[in-house]
Amino acid sequence: MTGSILGLCLAVITFSGWSTPAPARPQAQNGSATEISDPSKALTDATPPKPNLTPDANGKLSQEQMQELFRVVAKKDLENQKRERDYTYIERQVENKLGDKGQVKSTEVKTYEILDLYGEQVWRLIKKNDQPLDARDAAKEDDKVQKVIDKHKNESDAERQKRQDKEDKEREEDRKFVREIADAYNFTLIGTEQIGGRDAWLIEAEPRPGFEPHMKESKFLSKFHGRVWIDKADLQMAKLDVEAIDTVSVGWVLARIHKGTRVMVEQTRVNDEVWLPQHVTFKIDVRVALLKGYLMSGDQTYSDYKKFRTSARIVGYGEVKEQPEPPQQ
């Protein structure tokens, strides 16, 4: 995320669970930050059963079938979040600050290397405006990463358990939110389109009148509508286009996300085992504490996904030794 405002917006305006906080993967027994016991088995064990998607005589899916489909897709997306922690990747962020008439006033570009260290994701800045950092700034980024490594290497059993308990609580909140998603919308199957050369269902989602949320996060769902493209073969979200249809007030700072705020997410299949973000575009109109307004647009691209092998070991940032698997397909 490019900042607290954008992070807040992206967290609120998704109804797929994609931008909720990703639970960290289980810690390896020897304390290594990147060891994986058998991630493919973990995904298989957690994959929900395939729903009955047999169309009726008119080639349509019932509302109940589409609700069940969305439950499965949302659960798989939670698994994708966990599996993302098994990868390093590059994230390039472009943020345009806009004027009152939508004109671009300034542009900032940042590129990060995303690492997972002891269950904590770390953003290491590697470029500004597509230029490598100078030696001083690069050293600061290396020091930042090293501090995370040192913190967790010296973590006590009690501190580790406290962190694990917090992660378990977050995972349970994610599961509760997933159960709310399918109930919050009326779905309409528009047809089939190709996304990335693969067949995907195109489904529209509109807020369902009378929906009663059971979580405070779910009360925002009625403020957004959108379209979702679901890969037919994998039952994974291939693309998501969400727009605010009303003003949303968020948090104790009284941030207001205005009507017309929009985010589109595209995902890609990586290593034939997981779907991960490929491209995000956004246009955001938000005001904080009724004082400062933010009108911005931009995009984020994700590339060079590399998976840590079991033999990976981190003993210090300058001594990171990994054997990455082939990059994304």
C-alpha positions as CSV (number, residue, x, y, z in Angstrom):
1,M,0.0,0.0,0.0
2,T,1.2,3.5,-0.7
3,G,0.0,5.0,2.5
4,S,-2.6,4.8,5.3
5,I,-5.4,6.4,3.2
6,L,-4.9,4.0,0.3
7,G,-4.6,1.1,2.6
8,L,-7.8,2.0,4.4
9,C,-9.7,2.3,1.1
10,L,-8.4,-0.9,-0.3
11,A,-9.3,-2.7,2.9
12,V,-12.8,-1.4,2.9
13,I,-13.9,-1.6,-0.7
14,T,-13.2,-5.2,-1.4
15,F,-15.9,-7.8,-0.8
16,S,-13.6,-10.7,-1.8
17,G,-11.4,-10.7,1.4
18,W,-8.4,-10.0,-0.8
19,S,-7.1,-7.0,1.2
20,T,-7.9,-8.1,4.7
21,P,-4.7,-8.7,6.7
22,A,-3.0,-11.9,5.6
23,P,-2.3,-14.4,8.4
24,A,1.4,-15.3,8.7
25,R,2.3,-18.9,7.9
26,P,3.3,-21.2,10.8
27,Q,6.7,-20.8,12.2
28,A,9.2,-23.5,11.3
29,Q,10.5,-25.6,14.2
30,N,14.1,-24.4,13.9
31,G,13.1,-20.7,13.8
32,S,13.9,-20.2,10.1
33,A,12.0,-17.4,8.5
34,T,11.4,-19.2,5.2
35,E,11.0,-22.9,5.9
36,I,8.0,-24.6,4.5
37,S,7.0,-28.1,5.5
38,D,4.6,-29.1,2.7
39,P,2.6,-26.0,1.5
40,S,0.9,-27.9,-1.4
41,K,-0.6,-30.4,1.0
42,A,-1.7,-27.5,3.3
43,L,-3.6,-25.9,0.5
44,T,-5.2,-29.2,-0.6
45,D,-6.3,-29.9,3.0
46,A,-7.9,-26.5,3.3
47,T,-9.5,-26.3,-0.1
48,P,-13.3,-26.3,0.3
49,P,-15.4,-28.8,-1.7
50,K,-16.5,-27.8,-5.2
51,P,-20.1,-26.5,-5.2
52,N,-22.8,-27.8,-7.5
53,L,-22.6,-25.5,-10.5
54,T,-24.9,-27.3,-12.9
55,P,-26.9,-24.7,-14.8
56,D,-30.6,-24.9,-15.3
57,A,-32.3,-25.4,-18.7
58,N,-31.7,-21.8,-19.6
59,G,-28.0,-22.0,-18.8
60,K,-28.3,-20.0,-15.6
61,L,-27.1,-20.5,-12.1
62,S,-29.5,-19.9,-9.2
63,Q,-28.9,-17.3,-6.6
64,E,-28.1,-20.1,-4.1
65,Q,-25.5,-21.6,-6.4
66,M,-23.8,-18.2,-6.9
67,Q,-23.8,-17.6,-3.2
68,E,-22.2,-20.9,-2.6
69,L,-19.7,-20.2,-5.4
70,F,-18.7,-16.9,-3.7
71,R,-18.2,-18.7,-0.4
72,V,-15.8,-21.1,-2.0
73,V,-14.0,-18.3,-3.9
74,A,-13.7,-16.2,-0.7
75,K,-12.3,-19.2,1.3
76,K,-9.8,-19.9,-1.5
77,D,-8.7,-16.2,-1.4
78,L,-7.9,-16.6,2.3
79,E,-5.7,-19.5,1.4
80,N,-4.0,-17.4,-1.3
81,Q,-3.2,-14.8,1.3
82,K,-1.4,-17.4,3.4
83,R,0.4,-18.9,0.5
84,E,1.6,-15.5,-0.6
85,R,3.9,-15.6,2.4
86,D,5.8,-18.4,0.7
87,Y,6.9,-16.0,-2.0
88,T,9.1,-13.0,-2.5
89,Y,8.0,-10.5,-5.2
90,I,8.4,-7.1,-6.6
91,E,5.6,-4.4,-6.2
92,R,5.7,-1.2,-8.3
93,Q,3.4,1.5,-7.1
94,V,2.4,4.6,-9.1
95,E,0.4,7.3,-7.3
96,N,-1.0,10.3,-9.0
97,K,-2.3,13.2,-6.9
98,L,-5.2,14.8,-8.8
99,G,-6.6,18.3,-8.9
100,D,-10.3,19.2,-8.5
101,K,-11.0,18.6,-12.2
102,G,-9.2,15.3,-12.2
103,Q,-5.9,16.6,-13.7
104,V,-2.7,15.0,-12.5
105,K,-0.8,17.4,-10.3
106,S,2.1,15.1,-9.3
107,T,3.2,11.5,-9.7
108,E,5.3,9.4,-7.4
109,V,6.7,5.9,-8.3
110,K,8.1,3.5,-5.7
111,T,9.3,-0.1,-6.2
112,Y,9.5,-2.5,-3.4
113,E,10.9,-6.0,-2.8
114,I,8.5,-7.9,-0.6
115,L,10.1,-10.3,1.9
116,D,8.6,-12.6,4.5
117,L,10.8,-12.7,7.6
118,Y,9.7,-14.9,10.5
119,G,6.1,-14.5,9.6
120,E,6.3,-10.7,9.1
121,Q,6.0,-9.2,5.7
122,V,8.6,-6.5,5.0
123,W,8.6,-3.9,2.2
124,R,12.2,-3.1,1.2
125,L,12.3,0.0,-1.0
126,I,14.6,-0.6,-4.0
127,K,13.7,2.2,-6.5
128,K,12.2,5.7,-6.5
129,N,10.8,7.0,-9.8
130,D,12.3,3.9,-11.4
131,Q,15.8,4.8,-10.4
132,P,17.8,2.6,-8.0
133,L,18.4,4.1,-4.5
134,D,21.7,5.8,-3.7
135,A,24.1,4.0,-1.4
136,R,22.9,5.9,1.7
137,D,19.2,5.1,1.2
138,A,19.9,1.5,0.2
139,A,21.8,1.0,3.4
140,K,18.9,2.4,5.4
141,E,16.6,-0.1,3.8
142,D,19.0,-3.0,4.5
143,D,19.2,-1.8,8.2
144,K,15.4,-1.8,8.4
145,V,15.3,-5.4,7.2
146,Q,18.1,-6.5,9.5
147,K,16.2,-5.0,12.5
148,V,13.2,-7.2,11.7
149,I,15.5,-10.2,11.6
150,D,17.2,-9.3,14.9
151,K,13.9,-8.7,16.6
152,H,12.5,-12.1,15.8
153,K,15.7,-14.0,16.4
154,N,15.7,-12.6,19.9
155,E,12.0,-13.2,20.4
156,S,11.0,-15.0,23.6
157,D,8.6,-17.9,23.7
158,A,6.0,-15.7,25.4
159,E,6.4,-13.0,22.8
160,R,6.1,-15.6,20.0
161,Q,3.0,-17.1,21.5
162,K,1.4,-13.7,21.9
163,R,2.1,-13.0,18.2
164,Q,0.6,-16.4,17.3
165,D,-2.5,-15.8,19.4
166,K,-3.0,-12.4,17.6
167,E,-2.6,-14.1,14.2
168,D,-5.1,-16.8,15.2
169,K,-7.6,-14.2,16.2
170,E,-7.2,-12.4,12.9
171,R,-7.7,-15.6,10.9
172,E,-10.9,-16.2,12.8
173,E,-12.2,-12.7,12.1
174,D,-11.4,-13.3,8.4
175,R,-13.4,-16.5,8.4
176,K,-16.4,-14.7,10.0
177,F,-16.2,-12.0,7.4
178,V,-16.1,-14.6,4.5
179,R,-19.4,-16.0,5.8
180,E,-21.0,-12.6,5.5
181,I,-19.9,-11.8,2.0
182,A,-22.2,-14.1,0.1
183,D,-25.2,-13.0,2.1
184,A,-24.6,-9.3,1.5
185,Y,-25.3,-9.3,-2.3
186,N,-27.7,-10.3,-5.0
187,F,-25.7,-11.9,-7.8
188,T,-26.4,-11.9,-11.5
189,L,-24.6,-14.1,-14.0
190,I,-23.8,-12.0,-17.0
191,G,-22.0,-14.6,-19.0
192,T,-18.5,-16.0,-19.8
193,E,-15.4,-14.0,-20.7
194,Q,-11.8,-14.8,-21.2
195,I,-9.4,-13.5,-18.6
196,G,-5.7,-14.3,-19.3
197,G,-6.7,-16.8,-21.9
198,R,-9.0,-18.7,-19.5
199,D,-12.7,-18.9,-19.3
200,A,-14.3,-17.0,-16.4
201,W,-17.8,-16.3,-15.2
202,L,-18.7,-12.6,-15.2
203,I,-21.0,-11.9,-12.3
204,E,-22.5,-8.7,-11.1
205,A,-23.0,-8.0,-7.4
206,E,-25.5,-5.5,-6.0
207,P,-26.2,-4.9,-2.3
208,R,-29.0,-7.1,-1.1
209,P,-31.9,-5.1,0.6
210,G,-32.4,-6.2,4.1
211,F,-28.9,-7.5,4.7
212,E,-28.1,-7.4,8.4
213,P,-24.3,-7.5,9.1
214,H,-23.0,-9.4,12.1
215,M,-19.6,-7.8,12.1
216,K,-18.7,-4.1,12.1
217,E,-16.6,-4.6,9.0
218,S,-19.6,-6.0,7.1
219,K,-21.7,-2.9,7.5
220,F,-19.7,-1.3,4.7
221,L,-20.6,-3.9,2.1
222,S,-23.9,-2.3,1.3
223,K,-22.0,0.8,0.2
224,F,-20.3,-0.9,-2.7
225,H,-21.2,-2.8,-5.9
226,G,-19.1,-4.4,-8.6
227,R,-18.3,-7.1,-11.0
228,V,-16.3,-10.3,-10.4
229,W,-14.7,-12.6,-12.9
230,I,-14.3,-16.1,-11.5
231,D,-12.0,-18.6,-13.2
232,K,-14.2,-21.6,-14.1
233,A,-11.5,-24.3,-13.8
234,D,-9.9,-23.2,-10.5
235,L,-12.9,-21.3,-9.0
236,Q,-10.5,-18.5,-8.2
237,M,-11.1,-14.7,-8.5
238,A,-9.4,-13.6,-11.7
239,K,-10.6,-10.0,-11.6
240,L,-12.5,-7.7,-9.4
241,D,-14.0,-4.3,-10.1
242,V,-15.5,-2.5,-7.1
243,E,-17.1,1.0,-6.9
244,A,-18.5,3.0,-4.0
245,I,-22.2,3.9,-4.6
246,D,-22.5,6.0,-1.4
247,T,-20.3,7.9,1.0
248,V,-18.7,5.7,3.7
249,S,-17.6,6.9,7.1
250,V,-14.7,4.9,8.5
251,G,-12.9,4.8,11.8
252,W,-12.4,7.1,14.7
253,V,-10.7,9.7,12.5
254,L,-14.0,10.0,10.5
255,A,-12.5,9.3,7.1
256,R,-15.1,9.6,4.4
257,I,-14.8,7.6,1.3
258,H,-16.9,9.3,-1.4
259,K,-19.1,7.9,-4.0
260,G,-17.3,7.0,-7.2
261,T,-14.2,5.7,-5.5
262,R,-13.1,2.6,-7.5
263,V,-10.6,-0.2,-7.3
264,M,-9.9,-3.0,-9.8
265,V,-7.8,-6.0,-9.0
266,E,-6.4,-8.6,-11.4
267,Q,-4.9,-11.8,-10.2
268,T,-2.8,-14.5,-12.0
269,R,-2.1,-18.1,-11.5
270,V,1.4,-18.8,-10.1
271,N,3.3,-22.1,-10.2
272,D,0.0,-23.9,-10.9
273,E,-0.7,-23.8,-7.2
274,V,-1.9,-20.3,-6.1
275,W,-3.5,-17.1,-7.4
276,L,-1.8,-13.9,-6.5
277,P,-2.2,-10.2,-7.4
278,Q,-0.9,-9.1,-10.8
279,H,-2.3,-5.5,-11.2
280,V,-4.4,-3.1,-9.1
281,T,-5.8,0.2,-10.4
282,F,-7.6,2.7,-8.3
283,K,-9.2,6.1,-8.1
284,I,-9.9,7.3,-4.6
285,D,-11.7,10.3,-3.3
286,V,-11.5,10.5,0.5
287,R,-11.6,13.2,3.2
288,V,-10.0,12.7,6.6
289,A,-11.5,14.3,9.8
290,L,-13.6,16.6,7.5
291,L,-10.5,18.6,6.9
292,K,-7.9,17.3,4.4
293,G,-9.1,15.7,1.2
294,Y,-7.3,13.2,-0.9
295,L,-8.1,12.7,-4.6
296,M,-5.7,10.3,-6.2
297,S,-5.4,7.6,-8.8
298,G,-2.7,5.1,-9.7
299,D,-1.8,1.5,-10.1
300,Q,0.2,-1.3,-8.5
301,T,1.9,-4.0,-10.5
302,Y,3.2,-7.3,-9.0
303,S,6.0,-9.3,-10.7
304,D,8.9,-11.7,-10.3
305,Y,7.1,-14.1,-7.8
306,K,9.7,-16.5,-6.4
307,K,9.1,-19.2,-3.9
308,F,11.4,-20.1,-1.1
309,R,12.5,-23.7,-1.0
310,T,12.6,-25.7,2.3
311,S,16.4,-25.4,2.4
312,A,16.2,-21.6,2.7
313,R,17.8,-20.0,5.7
314,I,18.1,-16.5,7.0
315,V,20.9,-15.7,9.4
316,G,21.3,-12.0,8.6
317,Y,20.2,-9.8,5.7
318,G,23.6,-9.8,4.2
319,E,23.7,-13.6,4.3
320,V,20.2,-14.4,2.9
321,K,20.6,-17.7,1.1
322,E,17.7,-18.9,-0.9
323,Q,17.0,-21.2,-3.8
324,P,13.9,-19.7,-5.5
325,E,11.7,-21.8,-7.7
326,P,11.0,-20.5,-11.3
327,P,9.1,-17.1,-11.4
328,Q,5.4,-16.8,-12.1
329,Q,3.9,-18.2,-15.2
